[in-house]
Amino acid sequence: MTASRLSPGDPAPEFALLTDTGDTLSLADLRGRRVILYAYPAAMTPGCTKQACDFRDSLASLQAAGFEVVGISPDKPEKLAKFRDRDAITFPLVSDPDKSVLTAYGAYGEKQLYGKTVTGVIRSTFVIDPDGKIERALYNVKATGHVAKLRRDLGLD
C-alpha cells in the first residue's frame, strides 16, 4: 500500500496529537506561522538523533525566519520525553502511535530499507504555510545533511 503524497498547494492534514510534555499540539495552534513538520521513524536511533540535533542547532535561526519546527513519529510521549531530555531537543515532538497522521501526510507506507521493501515511516519534511497549505513536501530525505539542504532551499543560508 503506497500512501498518497502531498504536493505544494494541498491543504496540510489537520492533527491534534500528544507531545513529549503530555500536552496536545494541533496544527490549528500553529496557524499564522510557517511550520516545518518532519516525520522520522524512531526516537533515540542514530539517524533520527542526528536529524533532531540538526533541527535543534538550527532552531534559533529558523524561528528568527518565522518557522516553527515540530517532529512527528509513532513513538509514545514517554519515549519522546526521554529523547527530548537526552538530546536537549527544544521543539515539540508529537506522538502518532496509530500512524494516522503520518499516513495522511504520505509519510507512512512502503519504503526501501537495505534493498527490501518494508512498511514504515518514510523520513519526510513538510513546510506548511501560515494558512495551513503545503509549501513543500520532501519525501525520503536523508537524516544527515537534510537540515542544511532545507535551509538553502528556503533561502536561509
N, C-alpha and C positions, 0 to 999 in steps of 0.2 A: 504494500500500500504506500503510494507516494503522496505525501502531503502537498496540498496546493500551495504554491509560493505566492507571496505578496509582491506587488510592483509599486513603484512610485505613483502616488495619487490615490492608492487604495486607502479606505479607512483602516486605521490600526484597530485590530480586535480589542475590545474593552476587557479589562480584567480587574479583579479585586482579590488580592492574594495576601496570605500571611507573610510577614517579613522575618528577618533574623532577630528582630526585637520582640516578635509576637504581635506587633501591630498589623493592621490591614493597610495595604497601599493599593490604590486603584489608579488606573490611567487617568480617570477624571480628575483625581487630585493634582495631576501634573499639567492639566490643560493650561494653555497660555505660555508654556515653556517648551523648548525643544528637548526631546528626550532621546538618549541613546540607551536602548534596551538590548542587552546582549544575552544570548542563550548559551549556556555551557553545560557539558554533560554531568559533572560531579564535583562538588566542593572538595577541597583538600587533595586533589590529584595534581601531578606536576604541571601539566599544561594549563589547567584551569587556574591554578595558583599563579602561574606566570602571567596569564591574561588579567586576572583580577588585580594583581600588583601593578601591572602596567596602567590599568584604568585608575587605580588609586594614585599612582605617581603623577598622572596627568589631570587629576580631578580639579585642582585649583584653576588651571588654565582652561579646562573645558567649561567649568562653571562661570569663569570670567567671560567666556564667549557665549554664555547663555544656555548651556546644556546641563541637563540633569542626567546622571548615569544610574541605571538600575540593572542588576544582574538577575537572571532567572534560571532556575534549574529544578529538577524533580526532588532535590534534597528537602528533608523536613526542616522546619525552622530551627530545631535544636542543633542540627548539624551545621546549618548556616551560621548560627551564633558562634559555634566553635571556630569555624573558618574565619569569621569576622575578627574574633579575638586573637586567633593565632597569627593572622597576617595583617592586622590593623586595617581592615577594609573600612573605608569611610563613606561608603554609599550604600543604599539599601540593596539587600539580596532578597528576592521573593521566591517563595516555595510553591511549586506547581506539581504536587505529588501525583495527580491523576493525568498530568501532561496535556490537559485540555487546552490550556493557553498556548503552550509550546506547539501543539498541533494546529491551532488556529493561525499561528504565525508561520506555519510551514517549517518549523524548526524541530519537528519530531517525525521520524519516519525511516525509510530505508536509507542507508548510507554505506559507503565502503570503509571497512576497517581491516587493515592488513590484508587486502586482497579479497576479503569475504564481504558478502552483503549481509548486513545486520540491521536490526531496527533499534533506533536510539535517538538521542538528542543530536541534532545537526548543529554544530557550532556556527552561530549566526549572529549578526548585528543588524539592528533596525534603528534608523534615525527617524523620529516621529516629529512632525512639525507642531507648532503651537495649537493648531486646530484639530489635532488628532489624526492627521493623514500621514501615510508613509512617505518619507522623503527619499530614503534609501533602504534597500533590503539586500543585505550581503549574506550569502549562504556559503557554507563550507569554508569559513575563514580559518586562518592559521592562528594557533594560540600565541605564537611568538611573532612579534613584529606587527601584529594587526592594529594595535592602537596607534602606532606611529604612522602606518599607512592611512588609517581613518582620519587622523589629524591632517595629513597632507590633503586627502580628498575633500575635507571640509574647509580647506584654506586656512588652517590654524597655524601651520608651520611655514 
